[in-house]
Amino acid sequence: MHSQDISLDAISKVEGHAKLDLRIRDGKVEHVHYQIQEYKRFFSKAVEGKPLVAIPPLLSRICGTCSNAHIMCAIEACENAIGLQPSLQTMDLRHLTMYGLNIRDHALHLYIFVMPDLYNKDNFLSFDENDEEQHQHLHDCFEIKAAGNYLAQIVAGRSVHATFPTLGGFNHLPSKEEIEEAVRKLEAARPAALRCIATFERCDWSFDRDMDYQALVPEGNYWFLDGEVVTSQGERYNEKRYPDLLEHVVLPYSTASAYTHEGRPFMVGSLARLNLAKETLHPQTRKSLSKTLKLFPSTNIYRNNLAQAIELLHSIDHAIELLQGREFVIETPIKPEICEGEGIGVVEAPRGTLYHKIVVGEDGLVRRGEVIVPTGQNQINIERDIAGLVDGLLPDTDRSTIEHEIEKLIRAYDPCMSCATHFLKVNWDLV
């Protein structure tokens, strides 16, 4: 292990293609290149010349699993560009859309991608049904995911690429019967969410370092659609000031843009959100997790898994509150009054802060667009963490263990988007 090159080819933990090249020289990590290799699809160019109402469904195609976050962010950007103010009922439905997304998506990551490592399994379907604990996890996973999917379907039309949300409102509302069924499913999934939290709280994986983080933090609430961007240094940025917050960094080996803040890498995602706003979690969530929440704030990257599990419970609890005894009244979506303008959308996607910018002309056609996704913001931080992790394992750790520990760390970031539950073969070129 004195001098080696490690190559993780075709990493399957991002949306599209990625690989990792790591160089060890004289017993120290010389460089880490986390290479996002997805072909550029030019969405920021594709929006040009399109009518404003077409932008949200178009931009949702950036991603499969968190497409509904892109829809919400694009709608916010478009509405801000023309000064459209949605109703309170519309905002409740948008919060519910995000809760459905987070319940489904966090369960996907925690159970399908991460949990096999806890039990030394290759994949989730290899769990032993004769083992009571593993058997329970199998059933819990599908119960939680089903509850999240159902919530998204009745509120947003589909769990991915939602069809009901639009500028100024929703094109369809859930019925009383659907609401009651959603509440039943969410209440039934709550004990499973608590078991998931307990599992990740017991996890003793640790990698700690001095780390910056930032997240969109609403005033007095823990939700994913509004607020100001807050940093771990206590700075607060209005969403319109996001260019002052993010410094674009070109990584010549990666097709994805990377970002720093004041020259330093940072992290976005569930861990950042919980570090900055745990006191605003739903009261029922805080009551159930009073001891667990004392673990935050944390700079242990593996606590991002636990933070996602906590957000899963919060999303269930607040969704139940928003739905219980509720009847949504028919509202015609507010018709956009087209005018020239510039709008910024900022939301918290499952994996972190997501930015959309739309510039529209007086004819209602988009002039320019910009999208900044969470994984790009995390990219440099991931590289720094891998370097520190491997340096700490050298010189006495064998190759297979180093490879596996790198995989676990990347999985903890939950880079978007995963297509499988393991990495492909690791090739080692000895020097």
C-alpha positions as MATLAB code, in Angstrom:
seq = 'MHSQDISLDAISKVEGHAKLDLRIRDGKVEHVHYQIQEYKRFFSKAVEGKPLVAIPPLLSRICGTCSNAHIMCAIEACENAIGLQPSLQTMDLRHLTMYGLNIRDHALHLYIFVMPDLYNKDNFLSFDENDEEQHQHLHDCFEIKAAGNYLAQIVAGRSVHATFPTLGGFNHLPSKEEIEEAVRKLEAARPAALRCIATFERCDWSFDRDMDYQALVPEGNYWFLDGEVVTSQGERYNEKRYPDLLEHVVLPYSTASAYTHEGRPFMVGSLARLNLAKETLHPQTRKSLSKTLKLFPSTNIYRNNLAQAIELLHSIDHAIELLQGREFVIETPIKPEICEGEGIGVVEAPRGTLYHKIVVGEDGLVRRGEVIVPTGQNQINIERDIAGLVDGLLPDTDRSTIEHEIEKLIRAYDPCMSCATHFLKVNWDLV';
ca = [
       0.000    0.000    0.000;
       3.050    2.289   -0.150;
       2.341    3.564   -3.688;
      -0.730    2.592   -5.653;
      -3.440    3.845   -7.982;
      -6.988    2.870   -7.068;
      -9.708    3.125   -9.689;
     -13.396    2.618   -8.949;
     -14.986    2.346  -12.377;
     -18.623    3.068  -13.204;
     -19.741    4.075   -9.722;
     -23.449    3.403   -9.532;
     -24.243    5.825   -6.706;
     -24.983    8.877   -8.825;
     -27.551    9.679  -11.449;
     -25.703    8.562  -14.565;
     -22.039    7.665  -14.593;
     -19.135    8.341  -12.233;
     -15.805    6.877  -11.281;
     -13.095    7.475   -8.726;
      -9.341    7.718   -9.241;
      -7.151    7.818   -6.148;
      -3.363    8.046   -6.166;
      -1.221    6.953   -3.219;
       2.446    7.915   -3.185;
       4.951    7.367   -0.375;
       2.228    6.144    1.937;
       0.021    9.260    1.547;
      -2.940   10.129   -0.647;
      -1.655   12.417   -3.381;
      -4.973   13.154   -5.033;
      -8.606   12.037   -5.241;
     -10.635   12.628   -8.398;
     -14.342   11.953   -7.981;
     -15.339   12.073  -11.619;
     -18.975   12.587  -12.555;
     -19.098   11.366  -16.149;
     -22.716   11.812  -17.129;
     -22.925   13.267  -20.606;
     -23.937   16.902  -20.503;
     -27.615   17.173  -21.399;
     -27.733   20.963  -21.629;
     -30.962   21.511  -19.709;
     -30.003   25.127  -19.053;
     -29.834   25.581  -22.813;
     -32.964   23.535  -23.511;
     -35.175   25.936  -21.533;
     -34.328   28.863  -23.809;
     -37.224   29.869  -26.012;
     -39.722   27.719  -24.128;
     -42.932   29.145  -22.646;
     -42.824   29.604  -18.895;
     -45.522   26.997  -18.162;
     -43.457   24.312  -19.913;
     -40.385   24.751  -17.705;
     -41.296   22.687  -14.573;
     -42.113   19.417  -16.393;
     -39.104   19.919  -18.653;
     -36.664   20.454  -15.795;
     -38.098   17.516  -13.840;
     -36.461   15.273  -16.438;
     -33.045   16.196  -15.063;
     -33.514   13.449  -12.484;
     -35.689   10.433  -11.951;
     -35.843    9.784   -8.229;
     -35.985   13.435   -7.097;
     -37.824   14.817  -10.129;
     -40.565   16.244   -7.914;
     -38.009   18.428   -6.134;
     -37.010   19.855   -9.517;
     -40.674   20.513  -10.334;
     -41.174   22.388   -7.058;
     -37.967   24.377   -7.533;
     -38.776   25.266  -11.145;
     -42.318   26.331  -10.231;
     -40.949   28.589   -7.509;
     -38.430   30.155   -9.897;
     -41.070   30.729  -12.590;
     -43.592   32.195  -10.156;
     -40.984   34.512   -8.655;
     -40.049   35.681  -12.141;
     -43.574   36.975  -12.771;
     -44.591   37.855   -9.206;
     -47.198   35.106   -8.797;
     -48.137   34.344   -5.171;
     -49.630   30.870   -4.588;
     -52.429   30.239   -2.087;
     -51.874   28.735    1.365;
     -53.646   25.547    0.265;
     -51.304   25.266   -2.718;
     -48.312   25.601   -0.403;
     -49.670   22.828    1.844;
     -50.001   20.583   -1.190;
     -46.453   21.423   -2.240;
     -45.158   20.562    1.232;
     -47.017   17.254    0.999;
     -45.451   16.619   -2.394;
     -42.009   17.087   -0.870;
     -42.881   14.855    2.086;
     -43.975   12.076   -0.255;
     -40.687   12.469   -2.116;
     -38.565   12.404    1.041;
     -40.327    9.401    2.558;
     -39.857    7.339   -0.594;
     -36.388    8.585   -1.444;
     -34.845    8.380    2.023;
     -36.217    4.845    2.401;
     -34.642    3.907   -0.927;
     -31.241    5.150    0.196;
     -31.312    3.847    3.752;
     -32.681    0.379    3.113;
     -31.579   -0.488   -0.423;
     -28.192    1.239   -0.595;
     -26.811    1.526    2.949;
     -28.387   -1.137    5.126;
     -26.751   -4.120    3.357;
     -23.380   -2.796    4.602;
     -24.684   -2.917    8.176;
     -25.358   -6.638    7.834;
     -22.420   -7.540    5.554;
     -24.768   -8.334    2.700;
     -24.199   -7.743   -0.989;
     -27.698   -6.351   -1.497;
     -30.975   -5.812    0.315;
     -32.703   -8.833   -1.209;
     -29.981  -11.050    0.286;
     -31.329  -10.368    3.768;
     -32.119  -13.539    5.718;
     -35.875  -13.859    6.203;
     -35.208  -16.394    8.952;
     -33.451  -13.675   10.939;
     -36.132  -11.718   12.803;
     -34.393   -8.340   12.528;
     -33.519   -8.652    8.835;
     -36.985  -10.001    8.064;
     -38.503   -6.945    9.752;
     -36.327   -4.582    7.698;
     -37.545   -6.176    4.465;
     -41.153   -5.518    5.369;
     -40.448   -2.070    6.848;
     -38.723   -0.905    3.669;
     -41.629   -1.686    1.397;
     -44.226   -0.390    3.855;
     -42.483    2.989    4.161;
     -41.863    3.295    0.438;
     -45.483    2.390   -0.303;
     -46.725    5.091    2.069;
     -44.490    7.722    0.452;
     -45.453    6.662   -3.050;
     -49.159    6.760   -2.230;
     -48.898   10.212   -0.686;
     -47.101   11.544   -3.766;
     -49.586    9.906   -6.119;
     -52.741   11.319   -4.545;
     -51.263   14.817   -4.085;
     -48.954   15.223   -7.086;
     -50.272   12.636   -9.549;
     -47.187   10.453   -9.618;
     -44.297    9.667   -7.312;
     -41.877   10.744  -10.057;
     -42.430   13.389  -12.744;
     -45.571   14.683  -11.024;
     -48.459   15.741  -13.250;
     -50.722   17.734  -10.885;
     -48.490   20.652   -9.741;
     -48.451   23.659  -12.033;
     -47.816   27.396  -11.914;
     -50.300   28.922   -9.479;
     -51.733   25.719   -8.064;
     -52.648   22.089   -8.664;
     -54.688   20.596  -11.495;
     -56.219   17.921   -9.279;
     -56.959   17.506   -5.584;
     -56.994   14.352   -3.440;
     -60.398   13.046   -2.420;
     -61.530   12.578    1.166;
     -61.180    8.806    0.790;
     -57.645    9.141   -0.588;
     -56.672   11.441    2.272;
     -57.987    8.989    4.854;
     -56.126    6.117    3.178;
     -52.903    8.148    3.097;
     -53.192    8.873    6.823;
     -53.719    5.165    7.532;
     -50.648    4.217    5.503;
     -48.497    6.892    7.132;
     -49.587    5.952   10.654;
     -48.881    2.299    9.905;
     -45.391    3.189    8.590;
     -44.425    5.269   11.636;
     -43.261    2.320   13.805;
     -41.130    1.144   10.887;
     -39.520    4.588   10.668;
     -38.707    4.437   14.393;
     -37.059    1.038   13.911;
     -35.040    2.453   11.015;
     -33.832    5.323   13.223;
     -32.864    2.913   16.009;
     -30.873    0.812   13.537;
     -28.815    3.740   12.277;
     -28.401    5.202   15.750;
     -26.668    1.957   16.763;
     -24.300    2.215   13.802;
     -20.771    2.918   15.063;
     -19.231    4.048   11.758;
     -17.308    7.271   12.214;
     -15.382    9.725   10.105;
     -15.139   13.159   11.660;
     -13.386   16.241   10.385;
     -13.780   20.001   10.537;
     -16.546   20.529    8.007;
     -18.605   23.423    6.680;
     -22.247   22.886    5.785;
     -25.223   24.910    4.645;
     -28.960   24.464    4.119;
     -32.198   26.293    3.398;
     -33.705   26.971    6.824;
     -37.295   28.238    7.163;
     -38.355   30.436   10.072;
     -39.774   28.220   12.812;
     -40.513   25.212   10.606;
     -38.680   22.188    9.283;
     -39.743   21.864    5.712;
     -38.113   21.954    2.342;
     -39.545   24.811    0.279;
     -38.679   28.217    1.733;
     -36.458   30.141    4.107;
     -32.941   31.534    3.934;
     -29.731   29.667    3.218;
     -27.809   29.392    6.489;
     -24.162   28.337    6.822;
     -22.381   26.620    9.694;
     -20.662   29.968   10.367;
     -24.047   31.541   11.059;
     -24.265   33.530    7.824;
     -27.734   33.992    6.329;
     -28.367   34.493    2.629;
     -31.630   35.428    0.957;
     -32.242   33.104   -1.995;
     -31.623   35.982   -4.423;
     -28.070   36.232   -3.071;
     -27.106   32.694   -3.982;
     -24.403   33.918   -6.440;
     -22.632   35.406   -3.391;
     -22.838   32.043   -1.653;
     -21.515   29.672   -4.319;
     -18.188   29.886   -6.128;
     -18.119   27.863   -9.309;
     -15.138   25.525   -9.625;
     -14.247   23.731  -12.866;
     -12.882   20.234  -12.325;
     -11.265   19.251  -15.638;
     -11.796   15.537  -14.979;
     -15.529   15.854  -14.238;
     -18.461   16.902  -16.405;
     -20.301   18.277  -13.351;
     -19.698   21.723  -11.940;
     -18.305   21.896   -8.416;
     -18.689   24.645   -5.826;
     -17.001   26.168   -2.798;
     -17.972   28.888   -0.325;
     -15.274   31.445    0.444;
     -12.746   29.029   -1.014;
     -13.764   26.122    1.240;
     -15.669   22.955    0.351;
     -18.936   22.353    2.165;
     -21.697   19.807    2.559;
     -25.407   20.004    1.825;
     -28.053   17.414    2.678;
     -29.893   15.932    5.640;
     -26.956   16.207    8.040;
     -26.584   19.912    7.276;
     -30.319   20.498    7.680;
     -30.501   18.694   11.006;
     -27.377   20.435   12.300;
     -28.923   23.827   11.561;
     -32.604   23.311   12.330;
     -33.237   20.249   14.523;
     -35.204   22.340   17.015;
     -37.878   22.991   14.367;
     -38.663   19.329   13.657;
     -42.285   18.304   14.146;
     -43.205   18.219   17.879;
     -44.178   14.544   17.681;
     -40.821   13.724   16.094;
     -38.926   15.641   18.774;
     -40.925   13.915   21.508;
     -40.099   10.455   20.130;
     -36.412   11.244   19.544;
     -35.371   13.443   22.465;
     -32.227   11.367   23.160;
     -31.351   10.737   19.521;
     -31.387   14.428   18.634;
     -28.644   15.084   21.188;
     -26.234   13.515   18.658;
     -26.601   16.653   16.520;
     -24.976   18.881   15.437;
     -22.433   16.410   14.115;
     -19.576   16.435   11.612;
     -19.491   12.636   11.315;
     -20.474   12.098    7.685;
     -22.076    8.740    8.490;
     -24.604   10.593   10.636;
     -26.114   11.741    7.345;
     -27.767    8.317    7.228;
     -29.279    8.817   10.669;
     -30.332   12.361    9.727;
     -32.198   10.993    6.712;
     -33.977    8.466    8.931;
     -35.022   11.282   11.290;
     -36.294   13.351    8.351;
     -38.261   10.339    7.224;
     -40.113   10.294   10.569;
     -40.596   14.072   10.507;
     -42.070   13.865    7.007;
     -44.523   11.213    8.169;
     -45.530   13.198   11.261;
     -46.064   16.522    9.505;
     -47.830   14.929    6.545;
     -50.283   13.281    8.942;
     -50.914   16.666   10.595;
     -51.508   18.375    7.237;
     -53.888   15.639    6.070;
     -55.821   14.557    9.144;
     -59.427   15.735    8.960;
     -58.560   17.842    5.920;
     -60.692   18.526    2.885;
     -59.086   20.496    0.093;
     -61.362   22.983   -1.617;
     -61.416   23.312   -5.376;
     -59.152   26.143   -6.489;
     -58.516   27.041  -10.079;
     -54.761   27.525  -10.517;
     -53.891   31.214  -10.599;
     -53.380   32.184  -14.217;
     -49.855   33.516  -14.777;
     -49.723   37.120  -15.940;
     -46.767   37.044  -18.254;
     -44.212   39.801  -17.833;
     -40.496   40.261  -18.050;
     -38.593   39.159  -14.978;
     -36.016   37.006  -13.230;
     -36.890   34.348  -10.685;
     -34.904   32.220   -8.265;
     -36.139   28.918   -6.865;
     -34.419   27.302   -3.888;
     -35.645   24.094   -2.268;
     -34.157   21.318   -0.173;
     -34.109   18.202   -2.347;
     -33.514   14.911   -0.497;
     -29.753   15.257   -1.039;
     -29.424   18.971   -0.359;
     -30.002   22.499   -1.568;
     -31.234   22.811   -5.146;
     -31.172   26.079   -7.118;
     -33.085   27.044  -10.260;
     -32.895   30.414  -12.006;
     -35.219   31.517  -14.803;
     -35.079   34.740  -16.850;
     -38.250   35.348  -18.849;
     -38.948   37.943  -21.524;
     -42.050   40.065  -21.908;
     -43.340   37.561  -24.463;
     -43.409   34.823  -21.825;
     -40.512   32.918  -23.354;
     -37.493   31.968  -21.286;
     -34.271   33.792  -22.129;
     -31.894   31.990  -19.768;
     -31.876   29.242  -17.168;
     -29.530   27.858  -14.554;
     -29.618   24.735  -12.369;
     -27.264   23.936   -9.464;
     -27.748   20.490   -7.928;
     -26.705   19.152   -4.498;
     -24.202   16.559   -5.705;
     -22.180   19.239   -7.485;
     -21.999   21.210   -4.251;
     -20.859   18.109   -2.354;
     -18.312   16.985   -4.926;
     -15.165   18.621   -3.510;
     -16.170   17.730    0.051;
     -16.505   14.092   -0.994;
     -12.990   14.171   -2.413;
     -11.552   15.715    0.762;
     -13.292   13.140    2.934;
     -12.063   10.214    0.840;
      -8.477   11.510    1.063;
      -8.717   11.868    4.839;
     -10.387    8.496    5.246;
      -7.752    6.636    3.214;
      -4.861    8.466    4.896;
      -6.255    7.270    8.213;
      -6.406    3.674    6.996;
      -2.858    3.566    5.616;
      -0.479    1.784    5.832;
      -1.846   -1.298    7.553;
      -5.266   -1.787    5.952;
      -5.709   -4.266    3.125;
      -6.996   -3.284   -0.303;
     -10.463   -4.778   -0.066;
     -11.148   -3.019    3.223;
     -10.025    0.351    1.824;
     -12.238   -0.149   -1.215;
     -15.224   -1.007    0.942;
     -14.666    1.929    3.300;
     -14.520    4.322    0.327;
     -17.816    2.895   -0.932;
     -19.459    3.339    2.477;
     -18.340    6.953    2.691;
     -19.621    7.823   -0.787;
     -22.904    6.079    0.011;
     -23.251    8.219    3.145;
     -23.427   11.309    0.923;
     -26.194    9.646   -1.109;
     -25.015   11.196   -4.389;
     -27.824   11.465   -6.877;
     -28.811    9.168   -8.398;
     -28.225    5.501   -7.596;
     -29.084    2.703   -9.993;
     -27.783   -0.248   -7.957;
     -26.739   -1.159   -4.429;
     -23.051   -1.843   -4.997;
     -20.027   -0.643   -6.915;
     -18.605   -2.478   -9.854;
     -15.206   -4.157   -9.794;
     -12.294   -2.122   -8.459;
      -9.168   -2.205  -10.607;
      -5.794   -1.670   -8.927;
      -2.746   -0.590  -10.922;
       0.370   -1.221   -8.879;
       3.362    1.117   -9.224;
];
